[in-house]
Amino acid sequence: MLLLNGLLFLFVSCDCHQIIRGTVIDKETNKPLENILVYKKSDKEYTRILTDSLGIFELSDVSGGLWGCPPMEIVIEGEGYLKKEGEIPAGGEKTIELEVDKNSKQ
């Protein structure tokens, strides 16, 4: 029983809580973009958020990480902009520039 509890603790302790932050801006104007969708690439139903009026977002998730927290792979999309994918290390912060989609109708 002690061995079983020890193994259970080992596997549970391998999970890590990831928190990432970022700011989404327009690549040409450097202005923050509001209401841009940001989500974790592998789990977009549960981690969907929108940027605030300053272009800021924060995502958190629990992820497996036997040797530390892996970076979170994210997708950023907004109407009139090209979709972008990237990654942010757990605990990290990043500014993301979106390019205007010249083929979209605004």
PLY file of the C-alpha trace (Angstrom):
ply
format ascii 1.0
element vertex 106
property float x
property float y
property float z
element edge 105
property int vertex1
property int vertex2
end_header
0.00 0.00 0.00
2.86 2.37 0.82
4.49 1.64 -2.54
1.21 2.28 -4.36
0.75 5.62 -2.57
4.34 6.58 -3.38
3.86 5.84 -7.09
0.59 7.74 -7.14
2.27 10.75 -5.53
5.10 10.58 -8.08
2.72 10.65 -11.05
0.52 13.40 -9.59
3.54 15.53 -8.74
4.68 15.36 -12.37
1.90 17.74 -13.37
2.77 21.40 -13.46
0.61 24.48 -13.43
1.45 26.65 -16.43
0.67 30.36 -16.43
1.62 32.49 -19.41
0.98 36.13 -20.22
1.26 38.20 -23.32
0.28 41.27 -25.27
-1.04 41.20 -28.83
-0.24 44.20 -31.00
-0.71 45.24 -34.63
2.61 44.70 -36.42
2.38 47.91 -38.47
1.01 50.34 -35.88
2.33 48.74 -32.66
-1.09 49.43 -31.11
-2.64 46.85 -28.75
-5.39 44.68 -30.20
-8.58 44.10 -28.23
-10.84 41.02 -28.53
-8.22 38.82 -30.16
-8.81 35.11 -29.52
-5.96 33.27 -27.79
-6.06 29.57 -26.93
-3.88 26.59 -26.16
-3.26 24.75 -29.42
-3.95 21.26 -28.09
-7.03 22.17 -26.04
-8.84 25.12 -27.59
-12.24 24.45 -26.00
-11.13 25.02 -22.42
-8.51 27.72 -22.81
-10.23 30.22 -25.09
-9.83 33.82 -23.98
-9.96 37.27 -25.53
-7.40 40.02 -25.13
-8.47 43.04 -23.08
-8.47 46.70 -24.17
-4.67 46.82 -23.75
-4.14 43.66 -25.84
-3.21 41.65 -22.74
-4.06 37.99 -22.15
-3.28 35.39 -19.50
-3.71 31.64 -19.91
-3.30 28.94 -17.31
-3.43 25.18 -17.58
-2.22 22.03 -15.88
0.19 20.03 -17.99
2.38 16.99 -17.59
5.98 17.81 -16.97
8.15 15.04 -15.60
11.29 17.19 -15.96
9.74 20.66 -15.67
6.89 22.51 -17.30
6.91 22.41 -21.09
6.22 25.62 -23.05
2.58 26.26 -23.89
1.79 26.19 -27.59
-0.82 28.80 -28.42
-2.87 30.05 -31.37
-3.79 33.71 -31.84
-6.55 34.76 -34.25
-8.46 37.93 -34.88
-10.82 39.14 -37.56
-8.88 40.86 -40.32
-5.53 39.42 -39.17
-3.48 36.41 -40.18
-3.68 33.54 -37.69
-0.45 33.01 -35.77
0.93 30.12 -33.72
3.73 30.22 -31.21
4.89 29.07 -27.83
5.57 30.73 -24.51
7.58 29.08 -21.72
5.67 28.35 -18.50
5.77 31.49 -16.38
6.80 33.51 -19.42
5.51 36.64 -21.05
5.65 37.62 -24.72
4.55 40.37 -27.10
2.95 38.95 -30.22
2.63 40.93 -33.43
-0.25 40.17 -35.78
-0.17 41.07 -39.44
-3.18 42.43 -41.28
-4.67 39.88 -43.67
-4.60 41.79 -46.95
-7.06 39.28 -48.48
-9.77 39.76 -45.84
-12.68 42.15 -46.21
-12.81 44.59 -43.32
0 1
1 2
2 3
3 4
4 5
5 6
6 7
7 8
8 9
9 10
10 11
11 12
12 13
13 14
14 15
15 16
16 17
17 18
18 19
19 20
20 21
21 22
22 23
23 24
24 25
25 26
26 27
27 28
28 29
29 30
30 31
31 32
32 33
33 34
34 35
35 36
36 37
37 38
38 39
39 40
40 41
41 42
42 43
43 44
44 45
45 46
46 47
47 48
48 49
49 50
50 51
51 52
52 53
53 54
54 55
55 56
56 57
57 58
58 59
59 60
60 61
61 62
62 63
63 64
64 65
65 66
66 67
67 68
68 69
69 70
70 71
71 72
72 73
73 74
74 75
75 76
76 77
77 78
78 79
79 80
80 81
81 82
82 83
83 84
84 85
85 86
86 87
87 88
88 89
89 90
90 91
91 92
92 93
93 94
94 95
95 96
96 97
97 98
98 99
99 100
100 101
101 102
102 103
103 104
104 105
